Amino acid sequence: MKEEKISIDTEFIRLDSLLKLAGAFETGGQAKIAIQDGNVRVNGEICTMRGKKMRPGDRAQTGGSVYEVCSS
C-alpha cells in the first residue's frame, strides 16, 4: 500500500478535490464516480459523499493508495 501526505493550507479540502489534487484521478468527474460507486474509504470506512470535508489527520484510500491530509 502506497502512502502519501497531501498538504493543505486551508481548514479542510473536499474529498473529491483531495483525490484530484493527489493525482488519484485525472478529473474531478472521475473522482466523483469512484466515490459514488463506493470505491473510496475515509478513515477506514466506505464514503460516498464527494463533498466530505477532509481535515488534517484524515485519510482517504482508493486503488491501493492512502492519502493523508496534513497542514502545510
C-alpha positions in Angstrom: 0.0 0.0 0.0 1.4 3.3 -1.1 1.0 6.2 1.4 1.2 9.9 0.5 0.8 13.0 2.6 -1.2 15.8 1.0 -0.6 19.3 2.4 -3.3 21.9 2.5 -3.3 25.5 3.7 -7.0 25.7 4.4 -9.1 24.3 7.2 -10.4 21.5 5.0 -10.5 20.1 1.5 -13.4 18.3 -0.1 -12.8 14.6 -0.7 -13.2 14.8 -4.5 -10.8 17.7 -4.6 -8.3 15.9 -2.4 -8.3 12.8 -4.7 -7.8 15.0 -7.8 -5.0 17.0 -6.1 -3.3 13.8 -5.0 -3.4 12.5 -8.6 -5.5 9.5 -7.8 -7.9 10.6 -10.6 -7.2 12.9 -13.6 -10.5 14.7 -13.3 -13.0 15.7 -10.6 -15.6 13.7 -12.5 -13.6 10.5 -12.3 -13.2 11.1 -8.5 -16.9 11.8 -8.2 -17.9 8.5 -9.9 -15.4 6.5 -7.8 -16.7 8.0 -4.6 -20.4 7.4 -5.6 -19.6 3.8 -6.5 -18.2 3.1 -3.0 -14.6 2.7 -4.2 -13.2 5.2 -1.7 -12.6 4.7 2.1 -12.2 7.6 4.5 -10.6 6.8 7.8 -11.2 3.1 7.1 -14.9 3.3 6.2 -16.5 3.5 2.7 -17.6 7.0 2.0 -20.0 8.0 -0.8 -20.1 11.8 0.0 -17.9 13.6 -2.5 -18.2 16.8 -0.6 -16.9 15.2 2.7 -14.7 17.7 4.5 -11.3 16.2 4.9 -9.2 17.9 7.7 -5.6 17.3 8.7 -5.2 13.8 10.1 -8.0 12.3 7.9 -7.0 9.6 5.4 -8.6 8.6 2.1 -7.9 5.2 0.5 -8.5 4.2 -3.1 -6.8 1.9 -5.6 -4.1 0.7 -3.3 -3.0 4.1 -2.2 -3.6 6.1 1.0 -3.7 9.8 1.1 -3.3 11.6 4.4 -4.3 15.2 4.8 -1.8 17.4 6.7 -1.5 21.1 7.2 1.3 23.0 5.5 
